[in-house]
Amino acid sequence: MAEAAGDVRAEIERLRELINYHNYRYYVLDSPEITDAEYDQLMRRLEQLEREHPELITPDSPTQRVGAAPSEQFATVRHRRPMLSLSNAMNEDEMREFDARVRRMLRLDGEVEYVSEVKLDGVAVELVYENGVLTVGSTRGDGINGEDVTQNIKTIKSVPLRLIKPRHGRLPTLLEVRGEVILPRKAFERLNEERIAKGEPPFANPRNAAAGSLRQLDPRVTASRPLDLFCHTPGVIEGVEFKSQWEFLQGIKEFGLKVNPLSQICRGVEDVLAYWRKISEMRHELDYDADGIVAKVNSFALQEQLGEVSRSPRWAIAFKFKAQQAETKIKRIVVSVGRTGSLTPVAELEPVQLAGVTISSASLHNLDEIRRKDIREGDTVLLERAGDVIPYVVRVTKKASPRAKPFEMPTHCPECGGAVSHEPGEVAYYCVNVNCPARMRESIRHFASKACFDIEGLGDKLVAQLVEKGLVRELADLFSLKEEQLVELERMGKQSARKLLANIQRARRVTLDRLINALGIRHVGEHTARQLALHFGNIERLRKASEEELRQVRDIGPEIAASIAQYFAEPRNQKALDRLLEHIDVEPVFTAKPRAALQDKTFVLTGTLESMSRTEAERKILAAGGKVSSSVSSKTDYVVAGANPGSKLDRARALGVKVIGEEEFLRMLGEKE
């Protein structure tokens, strides 16, 4: 038995080492050596062994990236060595003055060797590794004390939980390394799209999003956001010695830590200036926000000789990029209504040129932001483009008048006059009227989606025409459309019109959970809709339920219960639902016991099934504990191939994903012997 236990322990250690190495290849070097499927196989094997032997789980295991419960607050971490701030150079003359000061203090006649690095606009953090294991991750805080965000740091895939032992040399017994947590621009755009779709206010810029993500009390929220981290500065190091900044960067890269590949050695200040010009020109092409460069004296011995002044080192300086800013006046503040009914204050500006673009409006995000900056109509403001793309107001530079009234959010929707909801503790305001014209286009798209009524053919352009022409003023109008109305629309012939009407006709039969999801109630998605359908059984019981009754439903807390109750308390929503119910047949939600063969397995459907529609097949997979995806990847467990399968079948074969036919699929569901 002891020998068997030793074998398991050895295999677990081998798997952890392999997974850490392949994480390093993928997330740090961007040069993977194995396929996603092979990586998943390693991870699944490790997860299996740790489930069978929980006593062997360690905090640095790759399976423990999101292993902690939500925290009630962040503990304080005292940095062994203060995290200093940098002095700034705003132009080339100031950069040359810095170099002259360094050479004067060092009594050097020749050039100083610098390491130049991109200055990331992110969140400063410190990682502490003891004997190669990540033990603490903290924010900069005031430079002396920071917040303990270890569990959140662990969710960042580019951060190794255990350092990689270099081929030549050893790991330090203690390694403190400082770095910058960022949210890549593309990930930032996706995150904001998701927040808007959920009715949540978007983040102002990637740095705010990174800071908000890193300070989540629930590590699972942080894990859902693709943060990244670049390391750049040493703290206290014991057990190994680095003689220079460049040697340090190359050394920690061998340990598995990520460093910016654009860093380079510069021979003198003119090389630093050339580097600044190069990065300044290419910064728009980077997938992260950068606001300048940092130049550091390369030699650690010379750094120590130079020392520091106040709370800034004498051996390093930040050379900022030229600001993409301009001043203009706010003509008025208006409120726009978003796709989910969210109300966003927008500043209408006197047009101004900024970074080659004429800017005439800028989002003010929310009322809290307006109050914090004390923005009022008529004020002159400093405008900037976040990431050189999104214009936003930095601050007020000149007040219009002491008599200018503070801005207040409207109590009724500016588009439809419906009630405006604002929940205590939230920054967002919402129009609760589902038939608000400003919401209708997105409401139709959601209503027709696969997870709801599954109406094929209702694309964005067609939906826009239906709303613009007044053919669909509320969701029930979809079921009253006539062929003669549709053929008058652009790119809509008789055949297309008849096909769309047939799809709408088929959609009249819908299960209760899909109807609830289709209503677009804030905070209610597929899972919550299903729980509501199972609990109440019919729409009439749900629409009459009190907040207290709603809170009895599984997975529904006070916030969701209040949102549902408020939705049904709006008379216009009740009338719209009554009209919709006149056109549809609502069926009970499909229920089934979870089946081991499908539990937590991901399925992709392709081709036509004889025994059921694709929508019904998807519902049965979900009811049996499985998952459904629209695309084939290395994480797909099964592709169900019906008649006339498409390219998904070829993709599955190329990735080695198991392909099953309809008969085997029915056997897995327990519907066939």
N, C-alpha and C positions, 0 to 999 in steps of 0.2 A: 504493500500500500504506500509506504514511504517513497519507494522508487517511482510509483505511478504519479504521486503528488509532485515529485521532483520533475518528472517529465512535463507535466502540465505547466508548472512554474516556468520551466525553460522555454516552452513553446510560447507562453504569454509574453515573456521578455523578448523573444525573437520577433514576435508579431509587432510589439510596440516599437522596437527599434526599426523594423522595416517600414511601418506606417509613418513614423516620425521622419525617416529619410525621404519617403515619397511625398510627404507634405512639403518638405523643404524643396524638393525638385519642382513641385507644382506651384506652390504659392510664393516662394522666394526667388528661385531661379527661372521660373516660367519655362521649364524644360523637363516635362514629365518623361519617365522611362517606362511606365506601364499604362495600360488602358484604364478607363474608369471602371470597367467591369472587373478587372483584376484587383484594383484598389478596393472596390466594394466587397470583393470576396475576402480579402485580408481583414477588413473591418468587421464583416459579419462573423468570421471565425473568432476574432478577439472578443466580440460581444457575447458570442455563445459561451466561450470558455469562462468569461467573467460572470455570466449568469449562473453557470454551474458551480463556480468557485468564488463567491462574493468576497471571501476572506482575502483573496489575492488582488482585489481592486485597489489601486493607488491613486492619489490625487493627480499625478502627472500622466495617467493613462490617456491615450487619445480619445477614449470613450467618455471622458469626464469633462469635456469642454463646456457642457451645460448641465452640470451635475448638482448645482447648489439651489436651495430654496430661495425665494425672493427675500430680500433684506428689508428690514424696517428703516434702517438708516446706515450711512457709511461711517466706518470707524476712521480715526485720524492716524496717519502714518507720518512719522518724523523722518525726513531725509538725512542720511548720514553726512552727506555733503550737500550744501544748499544748491538748489537749482536756480542758477543766475539768469537774469534777463540780459538782453544784448543792447548795446548802444547802436544808434542808427546813423548811416550815411545816406543823405538824400540826393547827392549829386556826385559827379566824378571828382570835383575839387575836394569834397569832404572825405572821399575814399583815399585820395592821395595824401591828405593831411593825416589820416589814421596811419597810413604806411610810414610816413615820415616820423611820426611820433614813436612808432614801434622801433624803427631803426635807431632813432636817437636814444631811446631808453636802453636798447641792447648794445649801443655803441658800435653799430655795424655800418661799414661803408658800402658793402655790396647789397644784392637783392635778398629779400626775405622769402623763404618758401612757404606758400600758403596752400591750404586745402580749401577749395571752393565747393559749396554745396547749394542745392536748391533750397530756398526757405519755404517750407510748406505752411500753408494756412490751415492748421489743424489744432489739435488739443495736445499739449505737452504732457507726457507721462514718464514714469520711471519703472523699469522692470528690475526685479531682484532675483538672481539665481543663486542658490546655495547648493554646492556640489552638483551643479548642472541642472537642478530642478527649479522651476519657477515657483517662488514662494510668495511673492508680493508684487502687485501691480498697483500703482498709485498715480493720482493726478499731481500736477505741479503745485496746486494750491497757492500759498503765499511765498513759495520758494523754500520755506523751512518745514512747513507741515502741509501734507496733501491728504486727499481722501482715498481710502482703501477701496479700489475697484477691481480687485484681483479676479473675482468670478466673472466679471464682464470682460476683462482683458483676455481671459482664457478662451472666450468664444471667438476671438479673432484668429482666423485660420493661418495667417502668416506668422503668428507668435508661437514658437515652439514651447511646449510644456516641459520638455527636457532637451537640453542642448545636445548637439551632435559632437561626439569626440572627434577632433581633427586627426587626419592621417599621421601627421608629424607633430608631436607635442601633446599637451594635456589640457583638460578643462580647468578653469579657475575654481578654487574653492568658494569664492564669492565674486559675483559679477553684477555690478549695478550699471545699467545702461539706460540712457535717456533717449526718447524718440517722440515722434509725432503721430497721433492717431488721425486718420483722414477718412472721409467718405468719397470715393471716386465720383466724378461728375455724372457719369451715366447711371450709377447706382442712386445718386441723389435725385436725378430726374425720375427714375422709376419709383423711388420711395414717395416722392411728392405726388405722383400720379395715383399711387395706391391710397395715400392719405386723403386726397380729394375724393376718390371713389368711395371711401368709407365715411365721407362727411367730416373729415378732420382737417384742421388748418394746415397748409403746407409750411415747410421750413423756409426761412428767408434765404439761407445759403448753406453750402456743404459743411462749413465749420460749425454752424449752429446745430445742424443735423448730427454731426459727429459727436459734439458735446452732449446733446440730448440723449443720444444712443448710449454713450459711455456711462452716463449717470442714471441709467434706469435701475430701479430697485429690483426688478425681475430680470435676471440674466437671459431668460428666454427671449425677451424683447430685443436685447442687444444682439443675440445670436441670429435673429431674423434679419438683421441689417448688415450688409457686406462691408464692414469696416476693414481698414488696412492699417499697417503700422510700419514706418521707416525709422530705423535706429540711427543715431548720429553722434552721440556724445557719451563719454564714460563718466561713471560716478566712481565709487570706491571699487577697486579690483584687487583681489588677493589670490595668489597661487600661480599667476602668469604675469608677464611684464610686457607692456607695449611701449615703444620709445617715441611713437609719433601718432598723430591723428590718422594718417593714411594706413599705418600698420594696424591700428586699432580697427578701422573699418574693414580691412581685409580679414583680420583675425575673427571678428564677430560674425562675418559672413560665413566663414568656415564652421562656426558653431551652430549655424542654422538661422541666424537672425538676418532680417532683411535690411539692406542699405540701398540708398538711391544710386542707381547705376550712372546717373549724370554727374556725380561728384568727380572732381579731378584735381590733380596737383597743378599749382600755378607758380611759375618762377617769377616772382615779383608782382608789383601792383598792376603793371600794364596787362599782364596775363589775366589778372582778376577782372579788370575792366572789360577785356575781350570776352571773358566767360559771362559776365553780366549782360553784355550786349547779345550774345548768342542765346542765352536762356530767355531774355526779354522778348526776343523775336519769336521763339518757339513756344512760349508759355501757353498760347492759345491752343496748341496742338496737344498739350498734356491732358491726361484724364484726371487731374486733380488741381486744386487751386494753389497757386504759388504767388507770393507777394514780394519776392525779391530773392537775393542770394545771401549766403553767410560765408564770410572769409575767415579762416582760422589759421593762426600760426601753426605750422605742421609739427614742429618739434615740441614734445612735452616738456623737455628741459627748459626750452626758451619760454614756454607758457608759464612755467613755475617762476621763472626769473621775472617775468612781466607782472605776474600777480593780478590783482583785481582792484577796482575802485568802487566804493559804495557797494552795489549789488550787481555790477557788470564786470566781466573780465576785460583786461586791457589787451588780451591777445586775440579777440574775435570781434567782428562787427557785422551788422546786417545792412546790406545795401539794397534799399527798397526799389521796386519798379516805379516808374512814373505813374501816378494815380490816374485812373480813368474816371475823372470826376468833372462835374460842371455845376454851376449855380443856375437856378431858375426859380420862378414864382409859382405857387399853387393857386390856380384860378378858383377851383372849388373841389370839394371832396364828395364823391358820389359812392353809391353802394351797388356792387354788381352781385347777381345771384348765380351761384355755381350750379353744376349739374346735379348735386344732391341737395340743393336748397341752401347751401352755406352762403352766408352774406359776407362779402369782403369789401372793406372800404378801399377806394381807389382815388389817388390824387390826379386830377386833370391839371396838366402843367402848361405853362407857356412853352412852346416847342423849343428844344435846345439840342445842339449837336453834341453827341457824346460817343467817342470811339468810332466815328464814321457813320453813326446812325442818328436819325432825328427822333428824339424821345418826347412824347406828348402826354404820357400817363405813366404812373408807377403804382404798384400795389403797396398799400400801407399795412397789409397783412391782417391786423386785428385791432380792436379798441385798446387793448393793453399796450400795444406798441405805440399807438398814437399818443396815449397819455404819458407814457414814459419819455417820449421825445417832445411832448407838448407841441404837436403839430396842429396848426389852425389854417383856415382858408385865408389867403393873402400873404402868408409867410413866404420868405425867401429861404430856399433849402439847398443843401449840398446833395447832389445826385451822384450815384455811383452805379456801375454795372457789376453785379455779383458774378464772378467768374467770367467777366467781360461779356455777359449775355443778358442777365435779368436786371433791369433798372430798379434801384431802391433808394429810398431817402435815408441818408446817413444821419443828418442832424439839421436843425434850424439854424441858419446863419444870421437872419434878420427878422424880427417880429413885425407883423403887419401893423397891429394896433393893440393897445392895452384893452380895448373894448371888444376885440374879436372873441366870439363865443367859442368855448371848447366844443369839439365834435362829439355828438352822441349817436349811437346806433338807433335806427328807426324801430318803432314798436310794431309796425306793420310792413309787410313786404313791399318794396317799391315797384315790383312788377305786377303783383296781383292783389295787393291789399290784405293778404292773408296774415294770420297771427305769426309773430316771430318768437321763437323759443330760444332761451338762454339758460343753460343749466348752471347752478352754482359751482364754482371751482373750475369751469371751462372758459376758454377764451372765445369760442366760436358761438355765432348766432345763426339760426336756421329758420327758413320759411317752412312751415309744416304742411302747407297746401300742396298735395301731390299733383294737382292740375295747374300749378303755376306755369305759365308759358315758358319761362326761362328754364324750367326743369323738364319740360315735356319731352324734348328730344332724347335726353339721356334716359328718362323713364321708359320710353318706348324701347330703346336699345336693351335695357336691362330686362324688361318684360318679355321681349322676344328671344332672349338668350337661352342657351341649352339647359341651364339650370332652372329655368322658369317655364315659359310656355313653348319654347323650342320652335319658333316660327322661322323657317329658312326663307331667305330672300329679302329680309328687311335690313338692307345695308344702310350705312350712314347717309349717303346722298338721297336715297329714297325717303328715309325718315325725315330728313330736313325738308324735302318737298312736301310731304304730307302735313307737316306742322305749318310750314309757310303758307300753303294754299288753304289752310283751315279745315282740311279733311279729317284731321285727328286733333281734337281739342282735349280729349281725355282717353284713357286706355280702352274703354268700352267701344269707342268709335272704330277701332280696328276691325271689329266684327260686323260693322255695318257698311264697310267699303264695297263699292260697286265697280264692275268691270269698266263701265263708261267713264267713271271718275279716274281710274288708274291709267287708262290708255292716253289720257291727255297730258300725263306727266312725261318729262324728258326720259328718253331711253326706256320706255315702257310700252312694248307692243302688246297685241292681244294675247299672244302665247305666254308672255311673261306675266301679264296681269292674271290670266287664268291659273297659272301655276302658283302664284302668290296667294290667290284666293283659296285654292285647294289646301295650301299649307295652313292658312288661317283656320279653315274649316276643321282640319284634323286637330288643331290645337284647342278646340273647344272643350275637349275632355282633358282634365288636368287633375293631378292629385293635390290634396290639401296642402302638403308641404311646399309644393312648387307654386301654388297660388300665393301662399303667405310670403314666400321669398320674392315673388314677382311684384308685390305691392310696394317694394322699395322702402320699407320702414327702416329708419336709421338704427344701426347696430344689429340688424337682423339679416343674417346670411343663410346659407344652405343648412348648416348644422342647427342653428337656433330655430329656423323655420320647421325643421323636422321634429325637434323636441316639442315645439308648440303644438304641432299637428298631432303628435302621439298623445300629448297630455289632454288636449281639449276635444279632439275628435271631430269637430266641425267648426266652421267659420263663425257661426252665430254665438257659440259659447266663448270663443276667443274675443270677439269684438265687444262683448259685455263684461269681460273679466276686469276686475280691479287690480291695482298695482300689487296689493297683498296676494291675490290669487296668482298673479303672474310670477311672483317671486317664489312660489312653490314649485315652479317648473324647473327641472334639472338644468343646471348650467346657466340659469338666468338670475342675475343680481339686480340690485336697486336701479342702476343706470339703464340697463336694457328694459327692465319692467316699466320704468318711467317713460322711456321713449315709445314703447308700444301703446301704453295707456294714452299718452298724449296724441299719438297718431289717430286712434279711434275716437278721441274726444273732439276732433276737428269735424264739424258738420259736413264740410265739403268732401272730406275723405269718406265719410259714411255714405253720402249720396253717390259718389263715384263708385264705391264698392257695390252698392245696390244695383246700379246700372250695369256694372260688369257681370254680376251674378245672373242677370237676365239672359246673358249670351253664352254662358258656359255651364258645363256639368262637372261638378267637383266630386272626385272619388276619394275614398279613404287612402291614407298613406300606405304604401306597400311595406309590409313588415316581414322580417325573416330573422331567424336566429343566426348569429355569427357562425361561420363554418371555418374549421381549421384550415381547409385547403385554400381559402381566400383571405384569411386574416392577415392584414397589413401587407398584402401583395398588391403590386401595381399592374393594372391591365390597360392595354391599348386595343381598341376595336377598329377593324378595317374590313371593308366589304359589307355585303348584305347578309343578314341572318334570316333564316326561314321561319323560325319559331317565334321570333319577337322583334320588335323595333330596336334600334340602337339605344334610344332613350330608355326603354324598358330594361335592356341589358345593363345599362349603366346603373339604373336604380337597384337592380338585383345585386350587382357587385358591391355597391355601397352598403346595402342592407345586410349583406353577409360579412361585412367587416373589411372589404377590400377597398382599393383606391382606383380611380380612373384618371388616365392622362390622355391628352390629345396628341402627344408626340412620343416617338420611341427614343429611348436613351439607354445608357448602360444601367440605369436604375430600374428599368422596366422588367417585371418578372415574367409576364405572359403577353403575347400578342394573339388575340382571338381573330382568326381569319375566316370571313364568310365568303360568299360568292363575289367574284370580281374584286379582289383586294387591290388596294392601291400601292403607292410607293412605300408605305409603312412596312409592308411585308419584306421588301428588299432591304430596308434599313435594319429590320430585326435580324435577318439572316447575316448581314454584314457585321452586326454587333454580337452575334451569338446568342440572341435572346430567344427563349423557347416560344415556338409557334404552335398553337393548338387549334383544332377545328371546332365546329359548333357542337358536335356530339360530346367531345371531351369537356367542353365548357359546361354543357348541361349536366354531365356527371359530377363536375366539381360543385355545381349548384345543388346537387341532390335531386335533380328533376329527371334523371335517367339512370337506369341500372348499368 
